[in-house]
């Protein structure tokens, strides 16, 4: 979790005061971060401060599809075959603050499509 709401808005695109105003959401720490990150929906990659390793957008912006077949826990987790659902991780601009975390997993059918769920593209710069 973040050390403060301000950290969340400096480091990621999260559900914040801007989103609450646009969508008439109840302003509470349960629903939103009490800061402004300058975005209401998904924003451009690299808009926020990178990690110490130089990685951007590990949390927030868009939840990330994984190859993992959905399991309630990690027992017998598999990245091959079977299963109609996958795990989505990292949270997005759409999720409540407690869901913007590397620990949070969301179960989604593989056929699901949402503007707040995507995937990470990695490119080797060497």
LUMROKE-946243 format. One record per residue: residue number from 1; residue in three letters; x, y, z of N, C-alpha, C, O, CB in turn. Coordinates in pm, 1 decimal. Each point is the difference from the previous one (the first is absolute). Glycine has a CB too. Example, Ala and Ser with C-alpha at 12.3 -4.5 7.8 and 13.67 -1.06 7.14 Angstrom:
   pos   code         nX         nY         nZ        caX        caY        caZ         cX         cY         cZ         oX         oY         oZ        cbX        cbY        cbZ
     1    ALA     1319.0     -569.0      780.0      -89.0      119.0        0.0       90.0      120.0        0.0      103.6       -1.9       66.5     -292.8     -115.4       58.1
     2    SER      154.2      222.3     -196.6       82.0      119.0        6.0      -77.0      109.0       73.0       50.9      110.8       16.9       67.5     -173.6     -231.4
! end
This chain:
   pos   code         nX         nY         nZ        caX        caY        caZ         cX         cY         cZ         oX         oY         oZ        cbX        cbY        cbZ
     1    UNK       82.8     -119.7        0.0      -82.8      119.7        0.0       86.6      125.2        0.0      120.8       -6.3       22.5     -301.2     -118.6       98.3
     2    UNK      118.6      234.9     -145.6       70.3      127.4       -7.9       20.2       56.0      139.8      -75.7      -30.7       92.1      -21.8       75.0     -320.0
     3    UNK      199.7       37.7      242.4       19.6       65.1      129.1      -95.6      117.0       16.6      -27.8       41.7      112.4      268.0     -111.2     -114.2
     4    UNK     -290.8      122.9     -109.0      -98.5      108.3        6.3      -75.6        7.5     -132.1       43.5      -55.6     -100.8      100.6      184.1      264.5
     5    UNK     -257.1      -59.7     -162.2      -73.6       21.8     -124.6       85.1       78.1      -98.8       -3.8      -25.9     -120.3     -213.3       22.3      246.1
     6    UNK      293.4       98.6      -75.0       85.0       79.3      -89.2       97.0      -89.6      -75.2       21.4       19.3     -119.7      -41.3      176.9      274.2
     7    UNK       79.5     -294.7      -86.1       89.5      -93.9      -67.3      -72.6      -71.7     -112.6       55.4      -16.9     -108.7       73.8      -13.2      321.2
     8    UNK     -253.0      -12.2     -187.6      -76.5      -71.7     -101.5      -14.3       85.3     -125.4       20.0      -49.9     -110.8     -144.3      -74.7      290.5
     9    UNK       90.7      249.4     -164.7      -21.0       87.4     -116.9      130.7       42.4      -66.0        0.2       33.1     -118.6     -208.7       48.4      225.7
    10    UNK      317.1      -81.6      -35.4      129.9       29.5      -60.7       53.0     -118.7      -79.1       70.9       17.7      -99.0      -23.3      140.8      285.3
    11    UNK      -81.8     -279.6     -142.7       58.9     -120.8      -56.5      -90.4      -77.1      -96.6       47.9      -85.2      -74.9       82.1       72.4      281.7
    12    UNK     -259.5       42.1     -205.4      -90.2      -82.9      -81.2     -129.5       72.1      -34.1      -37.4       98.4       63.7      135.0     -299.9       43.2
    13    UNK     -164.2      150.5     -208.1     -132.6       45.3      -37.8      -99.6      -84.1       79.5      -19.4     -118.1      -28.8       95.0      190.2     -206.4
    14    UNK     -138.3      -10.6      335.1      -88.6      -71.4       92.1     -136.3       68.3        7.1      -18.5      109.3      -53.5      217.9     -185.7      186.8
    15    UNK     -292.7       12.2      -67.8     -131.5       59.3       22.8       17.2      112.6      101.0       31.0      -25.0      116.5     -152.3     -194.6     -166.9
    16    UNK      101.4      343.5        6.4       34.2      116.8       81.2     -111.7      103.6       -0.9     -110.5      -28.2      -46.2      351.6      -12.5       -3.0
    17    UNK     -212.8      160.5      100.1      -99.4      107.1        5.7      -48.2       42.2     -138.3     -116.9       34.8      -16.1      222.4       42.7      226.9
    18    UNK      -17.6      -79.9     -311.1      -40.4       33.8     -136.6     -106.9      -97.4      -49.9     -100.9       41.5      -56.9      330.0       54.4       12.1
    19    UNK     -206.7     -223.9       66.4      -97.2     -101.7      -42.1     -129.7       12.4       79.6     -108.7      -12.3      -56.5      297.4     -141.6       -6.1
    20    UNK     -178.0      178.2      192.7     -119.0       13.8       84.5      -88.6      114.4      -48.5     -122.1      -14.1       -6.9      251.3      -77.2      201.8
    21    UNK      -67.3      204.6     -228.5      -77.1      114.4      -48.6      -66.8      -30.5     -134.1     -117.5       31.6      -18.9      274.6      121.8      139.6
    22    UNK      -84.9     -213.6     -212.5      -53.3      -28.8     -133.0     -115.3      -99.9        4.1      -96.2       12.2      -75.9      321.7       34.7      -17.6
    23    UNK     -215.4     -146.1      182.8      -98.4     -107.9        2.9      -92.5        3.9      121.6      -69.5      -97.3       29.3      232.6      -38.1     -154.7
    24    UNK     -163.1      248.9      195.8      -86.6       18.1      117.2       11.9     -113.1      101.0     -100.6      -54.4       45.6      -54.8      179.8     -190.5
    25    UNK      279.4     -160.6      179.9       25.3     -105.2       97.3        5.0       57.0      140.7       37.2      115.6       20.4       88.1     -245.2     -193.4
    26    UNK     -162.6       48.3      268.5       12.0       39.5      140.7      148.4       16.8       32.3       81.4      -86.6      -32.0     -297.0      -36.2       95.1
    27    UNK      249.8      233.9        0.0      138.8       26.6       35.9       26.3      -59.1      138.1      -40.0       55.7      102.2       44.6      156.8     -242.7
    28    UNK       63.6     -326.9      140.6       38.7      -66.2      124.0      129.0      -76.9      -25.8       30.5      -32.1     -114.9     -272.8       13.9      192.6
    29    UNK      317.3      -11.3       25.6      124.0      -75.5      -16.5      -27.9     -142.8      -46.1       90.4      -67.3      -49.6       16.6      208.4      226.8
    30    UNK     -228.0     -187.4     -161.8      -39.1     -132.6      -49.5       -6.6        0.1     -153.8       37.0      -98.2      -64.3     -167.9       55.9      278.4
    31    UNK       83.7      152.7     -271.6      -24.8        7.3     -144.2      110.9       61.8      -82.5       24.3      -42.7     -112.9     -257.6       56.7      171.8
    32    UNK      300.9       85.8       -4.5       98.0       73.2      -80.3      121.2       40.9       83.0       -4.0        2.1      123.0     -181.7       80.7     -268.1
    33    UNK      293.5      -50.4       74.1      116.0       61.4       63.9      -28.6      149.4        9.9      -53.5       58.4      -94.2      215.7     -236.2        4.0
    34    UNK     -128.2      239.9      200.8      -28.4      141.7       22.1      103.4       91.5      -61.3       58.4       83.4       69.2     -171.5     -147.0      138.4
    35    UNK      136.5       48.9     -336.7       98.4       81.4      -71.5      -44.5       10.4     -145.3     -103.6      -54.6      -38.1      292.6      -17.1      194.3
    36    UNK     -110.5      141.6     -236.7      -30.3       15.0     -142.8      121.0      -44.9      -81.5      111.5       47.9       20.7     -270.7      144.7       26.5
    37    UNK      135.6     -285.1     -140.1      110.2      -49.9      -82.9       -6.2       50.8     -144.4       78.6      -43.3      -84.2      -73.0     -159.1      228.8
    38    UNK      -98.9      294.5     -173.5      -14.7       66.0     -129.4      -62.2      -88.0     -108.5        5.8       34.7     -117.9      189.7      100.7      180.0
    39    UNK     -254.6     -248.0      -24.3      -66.4      -88.3      -96.6     -133.8      -46.4       58.9      -13.5      -15.0      121.5      238.2      -61.7     -216.3
    40    UNK     -322.0       54.6        8.0     -128.2      -56.1       43.3       -8.4     -145.9      -43.1      -50.6      -84.0       74.3      -60.1      311.3      -89.6
    41    UNK      159.4     -257.2     -103.0        1.0     -136.5      -53.0      144.3      -40.1      -28.9       92.9       61.5       52.3     -325.4      -32.8     -152.5
    42    UNK      252.1     -130.3       18.2      133.8      -46.5      -32.8       82.1      112.2      -63.5      -49.8       74.0      -84.9      -39.2     -307.1       54.5
    43    UNK      215.0      244.9       72.0       87.9      104.7      -50.0      120.5      -56.6      -73.6       20.5     -121.4       -1.3      -94.8      265.5      188.8
    44    UNK      154.1      -57.5     -248.7      119.7      -44.2      -72.7      101.6      -68.2       91.4       21.8       43.2      113.2      -57.8      143.6     -274.0
    45    UNK       97.2     -292.8      111.1      103.8      -70.9       74.2      114.7       95.7       29.1       34.0       83.5      -83.8      -98.3     -303.2      -24.1
    46    UNK      123.4      208.2      224.4      114.6       81.6       36.5      -34.3      139.5       48.7       87.3       86.8        3.4       37.1     -215.6     -167.2
    47    UNK     -248.5      152.5      201.5      -42.0      132.8       45.9       35.4       27.1      145.9       -9.8      113.6       46.4     -174.2     -125.2     -211.1
    48    UNK      224.8      -91.5      236.6       26.4       13.5      143.1      143.3      -39.8       31.3       72.1      -48.9      -87.0     -313.5        3.3      137.4
    49    UNK      281.4       66.2       71.6      136.2      -27.3       43.8       31.6     -149.9      -11.9      -79.5      -82.4       45.2       68.0      280.3      112.0
    50    UNK      125.5     -234.9     -216.9       35.2     -142.7      -10.9       51.7      -54.8      133.1       32.7       75.6       91.5       21.8      -41.6     -334.3
    51    UNK      -47.9     -167.2      251.4       59.6      -64.9      116.5      150.8       21.0       -3.2       53.8       54.6      -96.3     -239.3     -227.4      103.1
    52    UNK      252.9      129.4       98.4      145.7        9.6        5.3       64.6      -78.6     -114.5      110.6       33.0      -43.0     -123.5       -5.6      292.7
    53    UNK      -55.5     -131.4     -299.2       51.3      -81.3     -110.9      -33.5       61.0     -135.7       35.1      -56.3     -103.7      -58.0     -146.2      247.5
    54    UNK      -45.4      318.0     -143.7      -33.5       67.1     -124.8     -125.8      -52.2      -68.2      -21.4       26.1     -118.4      260.8       14.2       93.2
    55    UNK     -323.1     -113.9       98.5     -123.8      -54.6      -56.9     -116.3       93.6       29.1      -10.6       55.5      109.4       97.6     -290.3      -82.0
    56    UNK     -173.0      251.5     -125.4     -115.7       88.5       12.0     -129.0      -80.8       14.1      -11.1     -111.9      -50.1      131.2      286.2      -85.7
    57    UNK     -216.1     -115.3      204.5     -137.9      -47.8        1.0      -16.0     -144.2       48.1      -80.2      -74.8      -55.9       39.0      231.2     -129.1
    58    UNK      115.7     -196.1      286.8      -16.5     -134.7       53.2     -132.2      -14.7       74.7      -54.5     -110.0        9.4      302.9       90.1        8.2
    59    UNK     -298.4      127.5       33.9     -130.3        1.0       68.0      -83.5      110.8      -61.8       53.4       98.2      -51.7       45.4     -188.5      269.1
    60    UNK     -228.5       73.8     -211.5      -89.8      102.2      -51.4       -5.6        0.2     -152.3       48.8      -92.1      -65.4       -0.5      227.8      267.6
    61    UNK     -107.7      -32.3     -256.7      -24.4       17.8     -142.9      -87.9     -112.6      -52.4     -121.4       18.0       -9.0      342.3       99.8      -16.7
    62    UNK     -164.8     -232.8       -9.0      -80.1     -113.8      -45.6       43.1     -125.2       74.6      119.4      -25.2       15.8     -148.7      130.1     -243.6
    63    UNK      -66.9     -182.9      273.3       31.8     -129.5       57.8       59.7      -86.6     -110.0      -36.8       14.2     -116.6     -149.3        5.1      289.8
    64    UNK      277.8     -108.7     -137.7       72.0      -76.9     -100.0      -43.5     -146.0       -2.5        1.4      -69.1      101.9      190.6      223.9      -74.0
    65    UNK     -230.9     -199.9     -147.7      -28.2     -141.2      -19.6      127.1      -78.4       30.3      110.1       46.9      -28.7     -288.1        3.2     -146.7
    66    UNK      163.7     -167.2      232.2      112.9      -90.7       18.2      -27.7     -128.0      -77.3     -112.5      -22.2      -44.7      165.0      119.9      272.9
    67    UNK       48.1     -181.4     -244.4      -18.2     -130.4      -64.3      -60.3     -102.1       95.2      -44.0     -106.7      -42.9      237.3      157.2     -105.3
    68    UNK     -195.6      -18.6      276.5      -47.8      -95.6      100.0     -146.6      -34.6      -17.5      -85.2       88.2      -11.3      254.1        1.0      167.1
    69    UNK     -197.3     -219.3     -157.8     -138.6      -43.9        8.7      -48.0       36.6      139.6       75.0      -14.3       96.5      -42.2     -177.3     -264.6
    70    UNK     -154.4      237.9      180.4      -51.3       44.2      129.7       -9.2     -115.9       98.6      -53.2     -106.4      -31.7      -74.8      287.6      -83.6
    71    UNK      180.4     -158.8      234.5      -16.5      -87.5      116.1      -29.6       92.0      117.6       54.1      110.4        7.4      104.3     -293.2      -98.7
    72    UNK     -241.9      139.6      181.2      -32.4       80.6      118.0      125.8       32.8       80.3       14.0      110.2       52.9     -241.2     -216.6      -44.3
    73    UNK      317.8       10.1       -0.4      128.0       23.3       65.8      108.7      -41.3      -99.9      -29.0      -19.4     -118.0      -68.0      -19.8      354.9
    74    UNK      218.7       26.0     -191.7      108.4      -31.6      -92.1       25.2     -149.0      -14.7       91.7      -39.0      -72.2        8.3      254.8      132.1
    75    UNK     -178.6     -300.7        6.4       22.0     -143.8      -12.0      -33.0      -44.4     -141.9     -102.5       38.0      -56.6       49.9      -71.8      301.9
    76    UNK      139.6      -45.5     -300.2      -18.3      -56.9     -133.3      -18.0      106.8     -108.1      -63.0      -26.0     -102.5      -38.4     -173.3      210.7
    77    UNK      155.6      318.2      -86.4       -9.7      104.7     -102.2       73.1      -45.3     -125.2      106.6      -61.1        8.1     -121.3      240.9      168.9
    78    UNK      -41.7     -150.1     -290.8       57.3      -44.5     -126.3       -7.9      111.1     -102.6      -95.4       77.7       -1.7       31.8     -314.2       53.1
    79    UNK      162.7      243.5     -135.6       -5.0       96.8     -109.1      -28.7      -69.0     -131.8        1.7       63.5     -105.4      157.8       83.5      228.3
    80    UNK     -186.1     -277.2     -117.4      -27.2      -71.7     -124.0     -134.8      -69.0        5.0      -37.6      -57.8      101.9      281.6       25.2     -134.7
    81    UNK     -315.1       38.9      -75.8     -123.7      -73.9      -18.5     -108.2       27.3      101.3       23.4       63.6      102.8      113.7     -232.6     -203.1
    82    UNK     -255.8      120.3       70.2     -113.4       -0.5       91.4      -38.4      135.6       53.5       73.7       97.8      -13.0       -6.5     -321.9       72.3
    83    UNK     -181.3      227.8       -0.5      -47.0      121.2       64.6      -56.9      100.6      -96.6       58.0       27.4     -105.0      109.0      -65.6      277.9
    84    UNK     -280.7       92.7     -136.6      -63.3      102.3      -83.2       25.9      139.8       52.9      -40.5       98.9      -61.1     -134.8     -263.1       -0.6
    85    UNK      243.1      172.3      175.9       25.7      130.4       61.4      148.2       15.0       31.3       71.2      -97.7       23.1     -303.4      100.4       73.9
    86    UNK      276.3      122.5      -97.1      138.3       33.4       34.3        1.8       98.1      115.0     -102.2       59.0       35.0      175.2      -98.8     -271.4
    87    UNK       44.4       56.3      294.7       18.8       97.7      106.5       44.4      133.0      -60.5       84.7        3.9      -89.3      -25.5     -187.4      253.8
    88    UNK     -117.5      291.6     -114.8       39.2      135.9      -37.0       62.1       61.2      124.4      -53.8      -15.0      109.7     -131.4       39.7     -287.2
    89    UNK      298.4       44.3      162.1       72.2       52.5      116.2       33.6      146.7      -16.6       -0.7       53.5     -110.9       94.4     -279.5      151.0
    90    UNK      -64.0      290.9       72.6       53.2      135.7        0.6     -101.1      111.8       16.0       38.2      114.1       25.8      135.6     -204.0     -164.8
    91    UNK     -302.1       59.6      124.3     -101.2      104.9       14.5        2.8       99.2     -115.4       83.7       -9.8      -89.8      -66.7      -15.7      336.0
    92    UNK     -109.0      121.0     -242.8      -10.3       98.4     -108.3      -58.9      130.2       52.5      -22.5       15.6      120.0       -4.7     -200.5     -288.3
    93    UNK        2.6      278.0       76.7      -65.5      126.6       34.0     -143.3      -23.4       45.7      -60.8       89.6       58.5      206.0       29.2     -224.1
    94    UNK     -199.7     -235.2      140.7     -139.3      -32.0       27.2      -21.3      -63.5      137.6     -109.4        9.9       55.6       78.7      -38.5     -299.7
    95    UNK      133.4      -36.7      300.0      -14.2      -75.1      124.0       12.9       84.3      126.5       58.7      108.3        0.3       29.6     -300.8     -123.5
    96    UNK     -145.1      138.5      229.7       11.1       62.7      132.5      144.3       -5.5       47.1       75.9      -85.9      -44.7     -313.4       21.7      100.5
    97    UNK      276.9      154.3       33.8      139.4        5.3       45.4       57.6     -133.9       46.7      114.6      -31.2      -32.3     -161.0      263.2       96.7
    98    UNK      -28.7     -310.5        9.5       56.1     -126.0       51.1       28.0     -101.0     -111.4       71.0      -98.1       22.2     -194.2      137.4      190.9
    99    UNK       68.4      -16.5     -332.3       20.1      -92.1     -111.6      117.1       39.2      -90.2       35.5      -75.0      -90.9     -278.5       27.9       99.0
   100    UNK      302.8      162.9       15.9      116.8       43.3      -77.6      123.1      -46.5       76.2       61.5       75.3       75.5     -182.9      128.5     -174.3
   101    UNK      155.4     -330.4       76.6      106.2      -65.8       75.1       50.3     -120.2      -78.3      -76.5      -61.7      -74.2      -23.4      138.9      292.7
   102    UNK      226.8     -111.2     -203.4       52.7     -119.7      -65.6      -61.4     -125.9       59.2       -1.0     -104.6      -65.0      215.0      225.4       18.2
   103    UNK     -264.8     -112.6      167.8      -60.8     -116.7       64.3     -141.6      -27.5      -49.3      -47.5     -113.3        8.0      187.3      160.0      191.1
   104    UNK     -206.4       54.3     -249.0     -139.5      -16.2      -41.1       -8.5      -73.6     -133.1       72.1       31.5      -94.7     -133.0      178.9      217.5
   105    UNK      -29.1     -309.4     -128.5      -25.8      -73.2     -123.7     -149.4        6.2      -27.4      -82.2      -12.0       90.8      281.5     -142.8      -54.3
   106    UNK     -232.1      173.7     -162.1     -138.4        6.1      -43.7      -23.7     -113.3      -98.2       81.8      -22.6      -89.2      -91.7      273.8      123.4
   107    UNK     -100.5     -322.6      -19.2      -34.4     -107.7      -92.8      -83.8       57.3     -113.6     -104.0       61.7       23.4      111.1     -233.7      163.1
   108    UNK       38.9      151.3     -309.5      -77.1       42.4     -116.7       -4.2     -112.6     -102.4       99.2      -69.3      -22.7      -34.6      310.0       62.6
   109    UNK     -180.4     -257.1     -100.4      -11.5      -93.7     -111.4       92.0       49.8     -111.0       13.2      120.7      -20.0     -254.3     -183.4       80.9
   110    UNK      302.8      -26.8     -131.0       94.3       38.9     -105.3      -65.8       76.4     -113.5       68.2       70.2      -74.7       65.7     -268.6      132.9
   111    UNK     -264.1      186.2      -72.2      -71.4       72.2     -105.7      -39.0      142.1       42.2      -50.3       76.7      -82.1      -35.5     -296.2       -0.2
   112    UNK      108.4      255.4      208.3      -39.4      132.5       51.3       85.0      110.5      -63.0      118.1      -19.8      -28.3     -189.7      -86.2      245.6
   113    UNK       10.0      222.8     -238.8       71.1      116.2      -53.2      -44.4      122.9       76.3     -119.6       27.7        9.0      138.6     -133.2     -237.7
   114    UNK       76.5      180.2      284.2      -28.1      121.9       74.4      108.3      102.7      -30.2      113.1      -36.5      -32.1     -229.9      -94.4      214.7
   115    UNK       83.0      257.9     -172.8       98.4      105.4      -27.0      103.8       13.0      111.0      100.5       68.7      -18.0     -274.8       51.1     -112.1
   116    UNK      152.1     -183.7      243.5       95.0       10.4      110.8       81.7     -128.2       19.9       61.9      -18.2      104.8     -217.7      180.0        3.4
   117    UNK      156.2     -251.1     -209.0       78.3     -123.2        5.5       78.7      -12.6     -129.5      -54.6       19.8     -108.5     -115.4     -132.0      260.3
   118    UNK      297.6       79.4     -140.7       83.9      -12.7     -118.2      113.5      -97.0       23.1      -11.5      -90.9       82.2      -47.1      322.7     -145.9
   119    UNK      166.5     -213.9       -6.7      116.4      -85.6       17.0      125.0       84.5      -16.2       -4.1      109.4      -56.3     -122.1     -311.6      -28.8
   120    UNK      235.4      150.8      134.3      127.6       72.2       -3.3       82.8      -47.0     -119.2       15.2     -120.0      -22.7      -19.2      146.5      274.2
   121    UNK       56.2       67.4     -325.9       90.0      -30.2     -110.1      140.4       37.9       47.1       22.7      110.7       48.9     -203.9      -71.4     -228.5
   122    UNK      274.4     -132.6      164.1      138.1       22.7       44.0       90.5       -2.8     -121.0      -13.8      -85.1      -88.0      -32.0      -18.3      313.6
   123    UNK      138.5      197.5     -229.0       93.4        7.2     -111.5      140.8        9.9       56.4       25.9       82.0       88.1     -198.6       28.9     -237.7
   124    UNK      263.0     -192.8      100.1      140.5        5.4       38.7       65.9      113.6      -76.8       -4.9        2.7     -123.0       11.4     -252.4      172.4
   125    UNK       54.7      343.2       21.7       60.8      116.3      -63.3      147.2      -19.8      -36.1       64.3       91.7      -51.0     -224.9       46.3      177.4
   126    UNK      212.7     -254.8     -100.6      142.1      -25.5      -32.7       18.9      -45.8     -140.5      112.9      -25.3      -42.0      -73.4      -31.5      275.1
! end
